[in-house]
């Protein structure tokens, strides 16, 4: 499970960096790498979203342990 958590965290960080670039520079890194609206970019966005949901679960599990 720890490996899944680390992978989810990496993808969440990638998503956060992408949103930071969009907000600061109006530059979408995922769209520039994989094409705007392409199937591959949509898959990356879905993976980042799923990993964000996994991280929410990890966050609340941490509170349950205390």
N, C-alpha and C positions, 0 to 999 in steps of 0.2 A: 504494500500500500504506500510505503514511503516513496517509492520510485514514481508512482502515479502522481503523488502530491508534488514532487519536484518538477515533473513534466508539465503539470497543470500550472505551476507557478511560473515556469519559463514562458509558456504561451501567454499567460496573463501579463507578464512584463512586456512581451513583444507587443501585445495589444495596447498597453499603456503608453509605450514609446510611440506607437503609430498615432494614437490620439493626441499625444503631446506635439508631434510634428504637424498634425492637422491644425491644432489650435494656434501654434506659434508661427508656423511658416506656410500654412495652407498647402501642405505637401502630404499626400497620401502615399506612404511607402509601399503598402501592399498593392495598391492599384498600379503604381509605377513598375513594380516587379512582375506582377502577374497579369496586368491588363485591367482596365476599368470595367467592372461588371462581369469579368470572365468567371467561368465555373471554378477555376483554381482559386481565385481571390475569394469567392463566396465560400469555398470549403475552408480557407484559412479563417475567415470571419466566424464561421460556425464552430470551428475548433476552439478559437479564442473564447467564444461565448460559453461553450460547454465547460472549458477549463475555469472560467470565472465562476460558474455555478458550483463546480467542484471545490473551489477555494472558499466559497460561502459556507459549504458544508464543513470544511476543515475549520473555519473560523468559529462556527457554533459548537463543534466537537471540543474545541479547546476550552470553551466556557463550561461544558458539561464535566470535564475532567477535574475542575476545581471544586 
